[in-house]
Amino acid sequence: MSRIRTKSRLKRMFIMGLVLGAAAGILFTVLIANGIISDKEAKYISENADLTEENKTLKQQVNKQNAVENSAELLASDAENWALALVNEEHPLDTSYEPAQLTEVESERSVDSRIVDALNQMLDDAQAEGLSMYVASAYRSYDDQRTVFNATMQDWINQGYTPLNAYDETKKSVAVPGTSEHATGLCVDIIASYYQELDDAQGDTAEQQWLMEHCWEYGFILRYPEDKADITGIIYEPWHYRYVGAEAAKEIHEQDLTLEEYLAQ
């Protein structure tokens, strides 16, 4: 009788062992399966993030290319990158372009209405810091730019320069008509109230130091920084600020770029 009971007990233990083994096998298989699924999910999420970033990069590249090739068309559009339009000697602006709407920010000083709020906020915040500055120049039509260019060129001629040399000297600091950012309505010349000379010393004023440090927070950049004339084609102008939008201004500031360099990335 004891042998029968022992056999019966062993049989039950054997069967239980099989059941437990099978259960453990199933559990292990499930865990493995779940691990595989988790790995696949992680891989999918990673790949999706990479594609999203790649699409964003491609979109930025397209936007930048449009900014270089179609400045007048871009400026006149509602495209999200309208403020990135590139205007310089190599990328002239259609001479017939005029901002759809201009708003006066100071007497006889107007800008593209789309940048008024950002500009006024920047000037108000500077004033709140005890700084005194004003907009000395803003939007200029093609004819206005030609007048400025010719007057500056005449000054060089009066100093004894030949017309050709006077032209070369003038375009270092005054854009040739049709290539001036002032025609976009997106830039302003801002100077300290107590120092009104347009020279390098303007950059040493507390007003310019504050603007150089904070202008990007309002979507502006110092358009013609020091030691970048070989890229921009214009000498250092510590008074010339250009609106490019909050995102671009932040990136340009953080990477210490010119607009040309930013758009070429």
FITORTOR-506329 format. One line per 5 residues: for each residue x, y, z of N, C-alpha, C. Coordinates in steps of 0.2 Angstrom, whole numbers. Layout:
BEGIN
X/Y/Z/X/Y/Z/X/Y/Z  ...
***
This chain:
BEGIN
4/-6/0/0/0/0/4/6/0  10/6/4/14/12/4/18/13/-2  19/7/-6/22/8/-13/17/12/-18  11/10/-17/6/13/-22/5/20/-20  5/22/-14/5/29/-12/11/33/-14
16/30/-13/23/33/-15/23/34/-23  20/29/-27/20/30/-34/15/35/-36  9/35/-32/4/40/-34/7/47/-32  11/48/-27/13/55/-25/19/57/-30  23/52/-32/28/54/-37/25/56/-44
19/52/-46/16/54/-52/13/61/-52  10/62/-46/7/69/-45/12/75/-46  18/73/-42/24/78/-43/26/79/-50  26/73/-53/29/73/-60/24/78/-65  18/76/-64/13/80/-68/13/88/-66
14/89/-59/14/96/-57/20/99/-60  26/95/-60/32/98/-63/31/100/-70  28/95/-74/26/97/-81/22/103/-82  17/104/-78/13/109/-78/17/116/-77  20/116/-71/24/121/-69/29/123/-74
33/118/-77/38/119/-82/34/122/-88  28/120/-90/25/122/-96/23/130/-95  21/131/-89/19/138/-87/25/143/-87  30/140/-84/36/144/-84/39/145/-92  38/140/-96/40/141/-103/35/146/-106
29/146/-105/24/151/-108/26/158/-105  27/158/-99/29/165/-96/35/168/-99  40/163/-100/46/165/-103/45/168/-110  41/164/-114/40/166/-121/36/172/-121  32/173/-116/28/180/-116/33/186/-115
37/184/-110/42/190/-108/46/191/-114  49/186/-117/53/187/-123/49/191/-129  43/189/-130/39/192/-135/38/199/-133  36/201/-127/35/207/-125/42/211/-125  47/208/-124/54/212/-125/55/213/-132
53/209/-137/54/210/-144/50/216/-146  43/216/-144/39/221/-145/41/228/-143  44/228/-136/46/234/-134/52/237/-138  57/232/-140/62/234/-144/60/237/-150  55/234/-153/52/236/-160/49/243/-159
45/244/-153/42/250/-152/47/256/-151  52/254/-147/57/259/-146/61/261/-152  62/256/-157/65/257/-163/61/262/-167  54/260/-167/50/264/-171/49/271/-169  49/272/-162/49/279/-160/55/283/-162
61/279/-161/67/283/-163/67/285/-170  65/280/-174/65/281/-182/60/287/-183  55/287/-180/49/292/-181/52/299/-179  56/299/-174/58/305/-171/64/308/-176  68/303/-179/73/305/-184/70/308/-190
64/304/-192/61/307/-198/58/313/-197  55/314/-191/52/321/-190/57/326/-190  63/325/-187/68/330/-187/71/331/-194  71/326/-198/74/326/-205/69/330/-209  63/329/-208/58/333/-212/58/341/-210
59/342/-203/60/349/-201/66/352/-204  71/348/-204/77/351/-207/76/353/-215  73/348/-218/72/349/-225/67/355/-227  62/356/-222/58/361/-223/61/368/-222  66/368/-217/70/374/-216/74/375/-221
77/370/-225/82/371/-230/78/374/-236  72/372/-237/67/374/-243/65/382/-241  64/383/-235/62/390/-233/68/395/-234  74/392/-232/80/396/-233/81/398/-240  80/392/-245/82/393/-252/77/398/-255
70/398/-253/66/403/-255/67/410/-253  70/410/-247/72/417/-244/77/420/-248  82/416/-251/87/418/-255/85/420/-262  81/416/-265/79/416/-272/73/421/-274  68/421/-269/62/425/-271/61/430/-265
65/435/-265/65/440/-259/58/444/-259  57/447/-265/51/451/-266/44/447/-265  44/441/-268/38/437/-268/37/435/-261  43/433/-257/42/430/-250/40/436/-246  43/442/-246/41/448/-242/34/449/-243
31/448/-249/24/450/-250/19/445/-248  22/439/-246/17/433/-245/16/433/-237  12/428/-236/10/426/-229/14/420/-226  19/418/-230/23/412/-228/26/413/-222  27/408/-218/30/408/-211/37/411/-211
41/410/-216/47/413/-216/48/420/-220  43/423/-221/43/430/-224/49/434/-222  50/434/-215/55/439/-213/62/437/-214  63/431/-218/70/429/-219/73/431/-226  69/435/-230/71/437/-236/78/440/-236
82/437/-241/89/440/-241/89/445/-246  92/451/-244/93/456/-249/100/459/-248  104/458/-253/111/461/-253/113/462/-260  120/463/-261/122/465/-268/121/459/-273  122/453/-270/121/447/-274/114/445/-275
109/447/-271/102/446/-271/98/452/-271  98/456/-276/94/462/-276/87/461/-275  84/467/-273/76/467/-272/73/470/-278  68/467/-280/64/471/-286/63/478/-284  65/482/-289/65/490/-287/58/492/-286
53/488/-289/46/490/-288/43/488/-281  47/484/-277/44/482/-271/43/487/-266  37/487/-263/35/491/-257/31/487/-252  32/488/-246/29/484/-241/21/486/-242  17/481/-241/10/482/-241/7/487/-237
10/487/-231/7/492/-226/13/494/-221  14/500/-221/19/504/-217/16/507/-211  20/507/-205/17/510/-199/23/515/-197  21/521/-195/26/526/-193/28/524/-186  34/524/-184/36/523/-178/39/529/-174
42/533/-179/44/540/-176/43/545/-182  43/551/-181/42/556/-187/46/554/-193  42/553/-198/45/551/-205/50/545/-205  48/541/-200/52/534/-199/46/529/-199  46/525/-204/41/519/-205/44/513/-206
41/507/-204/43/501/-205/37/496/-207  39/490/-210/33/486/-211/29/484/-205  23/485/-206/18/485/-200/19/478/-196  21/473/-199/22/467/-196/27/466/-191  32/471/-191/37/471/-186/36/477/-180
31/480/-181/30/486/-176/30/484/-169  26/479/-167/25/477/-160/32/475/-157  35/471/-161/42/469/-158/47/474/-158  47/479/-162/51/485/-162/50/489/-156  43/491/-155/41/495/-150/42/492/-143
41/486/-143/43/482/-136/50/483/-135  54/482/-140/62/482/-139/64/489/-136  61/494/-140/63/501/-138/60/503/-131  54/500/-129/51/502/-123/55/499/-117  57/492/-118/61/489/-113/68/492/-112
71/495/-118/77/498/-117/76/504/-113  71/508/-114/70/514/-110/69/513/-103  65/507/-102/64/505/-95/71/504/-91  76/502/-95/82/501/-92/86/507/-91  83/513/-93/87/519/-92/91/521/-98
90/518/-104/93/519/-110/90/524/-114  93/528/-118/90/533/-122/92/532/-130  88/530/-134/89/529/-141/83/530/-145  85/531/-152/79/532/-156/81/529/-163  75/529/-167/76/526/-174/78/532/-179
84/531/-181/87/537/-185/85/536/-193  84/529/-195/82/528/-201/78/521/-202  73/521/-206/70/515/-207/68/513/-214  62/512/-216/61/511/-223/63/516/-228  66/514/-233/68/519/-239/66/516/-245
63/520/-249/61/517/-256/67/517/-260  66/514/-266/72/514/-271/75/521/-272  70/526/-273/73/533/-275/76/536/-269  73/534/-263/77/537/-257/84/534/-256  84/528/-257/91/525/-257/96/527/-262
93/529/-268/98/532/-273/100/539/-271  96/542/-268/98/549/-265/103/549/-260  102/544/-255/107/543/-250/114/541/-253  113/536/-257/120/533/-261/123/539/-264  120/543/-268/123/548/-272/126/553/-268
122/555/-263/125/560/-258/131/558/-255  132/552/-253/138/549/-249/143/549/-255  142/547/-260/147/546/-266/150/553/-267  145/558/-267/148/565/-269/152/567/-263  151/565/-257/155/567/-251/162/564/-253
163/558/-255/170/555/-256/173/559/-262  169/561/-267/172/565/-273/175/571/-271  171/575/-266/173/581/-263/179/581/-259  181/575/-257/187/573/-253/193/572/-258  192/572/-264/197/571/-269/197/564/-272
192/560/-271/192/553/-274/189/553/-281  191/549/-285/189/549/-292/182/546/-292  177/547/-296/171/544/-296/171/536/-295  175/533/-298/175/525/-298/177/524/-290  183/527/-288/185/525/-281/179/528/-276
176/533/-277/171/536/-273/165/531/-273  164/528/-279/158/522/-279/160/516/-275  166/514/-275/169/508/-271/168/510/-264  170/516/-262/170/517/-255/163/518/-252  159/521/-256/152/522/-254/148/515/-253
149/511/-257/145/504/-257/148/500/-251  153/502/-248/156/498/-242/151/500/-236  148/506/-236/144/508/-230/136/509/-232  135/510/-238/129/512/-241/127/507/-246  122/503/-246/120/498/-251/118/502/-257
120/499/-263/118/501/-269/111/501/-270  107/506/-273/100/506/-274/98/499/-277  93/496/-274/90/490/-276/93/484/-272  98/485/-268/101/480/-264/101/482/-257  97/487/-255/97/489/-248/91/486/-244
93/483/-238/88/481/-234/83/486/-232  84/492/-232/80/497/-230/73/497/-234  74/494/-240/68/494/-245/63/489/-243  65/484/-238/61/479/-236/56/481/-230  58/487/-227/54/489/-221/55/485/-215
60/480/-215/62/476/-210/68/478/-206  71/483/-207/77/485/-204/77/492/-201  80/494/-196/80/501/-193/88/502/-191  89/509/-192/95/511/-189/94/514/-182  96/512/-177/95/514/-170/101/517/-167
101/523/-165/107/526/-162/105/529/-155  111/530/-151/110/533/-144/108/541/-145  104/543/-141/102/550/-142/107/555/-141  112/553/-136/118/558/-135/124/557/-139  124/552/-143/129/551/-148/127/549/-155
127/553/-159/123/552/-166/127/551/-172  134/550/-170/138/548/-176/137/541/-178  138/540/-185/137/533/-187/144/530/-188  147/528/-183/154/526/-183/155/520/-178  161/517/-178/162/512/-174/161/513/-166
162/519/-164/161/521/-157/154/521/-155  149/521/-160/142/520/-159/141/513/-155  145/509/-157/145/502/-154/147/502/-147  151/507/-145/153/507/-138/148/510/-133  143/513/-135/138/516/-131/134/511/-127
131/513/-121/127/508/-117/121/506/-121  118/510/-125/112/508/-129/114/503/-134  119/503/-138/121/498/-143/123/491/-139  127/492/-134/128/486/-130/122/482/-128  117/486/-125/111/483/-123/107/479/-129
107/483/-135/104/480/-141/107/474/-143  114/474/-144/117/469/-146/116/462/-142  115/463/-135/114/458/-131/107/455/-131  102/460/-132/95/458/-131/91/458/-137  93/461/-143/89/462/-149/86/455/-151
90/450/-151/87/443/-153/81/441/-149  80/443/-143/74/442/-139/68/445/-142  69/449/-147/63/453/-150/63/451/-157  67/446/-160/67/444/-167/71/448/-171  76/452/-168/81/456/-172/88/453/-172
92/455/-177/99/454/-176/103/460/-178  109/460/-176/114/465/-178/116/463/-185  114/466/-190/114/464/-197/121/464/-200  125/469/-198/132/469/-201/137/470/-195  138/464/-192/143/463/-186/150/465/-188
154/465/-183/161/467/-184/165/461/-187  170/462/-191/174/456/-194/170/452/-198  164/454/-201/160/450/-205/159/453/-212  162/458/-214/161/462/-220/163/458/-226  167/453/-225/169/449/-231/163/444/-233
158/443/-228/152/439/-229/146/444/-231  145/449/-228/139/453/-229/140/458/-234  147/460/-236/148/465/-241/147/472/-238  146/473/-232/145/479/-228/149/480/-222  153/485/-221/157/486/-215/153/486/-209
156/485/-203/153/485/-197/148/491/-196  142/489/-194/137/495/-193/133/493/-186  136/496/-181/133/494/-174/126/497/-173  123/500/-178/117/503/-177/111/500/-181  113/495/-186/109/493/-191/106/486/-188
99/486/-187/96/480/-184/91/478/-189  90/471/-190/86/468/-195/81/463/-192  75/463/-193/70/459/-190/70/452/-195  71/447/-191/71/440/-195/66/435/-192  63/437/-186/59/432/-183/62/429/-177
58/427/-172/61/425/-165/65/419/-166  63/414/-170/67/408/-170/73/409/-173  73/412/-179/79/413/-183/84/418/-179  82/423/-176/86/427/-172/89/424/-166  86/419/-163/89/415/-158/94/411/-160
93/408/-166/98/403/-168/104/407/-171  103/413/-174/109/417/-177/113/420/-171  109/422/-166/113/424/-160/117/419/-157  114/413/-156/118/408/-152/124/405/-156  123/405/-163/128/402/-167/133/408/-170
132/414/-168/136/420/-170/137/420/-178  131/420/-181/131/420/-188/128/426/-191  130/427/-197/126/433/-201/120/430/-204  116/434/-207/110/431/-211/112/427/-217  117/429/-220/120/425/-226/122/418/-224
126/418/-218/128/411/-216/122/407/-213  118/410/-210/112/406/-208/108/403/-213  107/407/-219/103/404/-224/107/399/-228  113/399/-228/118/395/-232/118/388/-228  116/387/-222/117/381/-218/113/375/-221
***
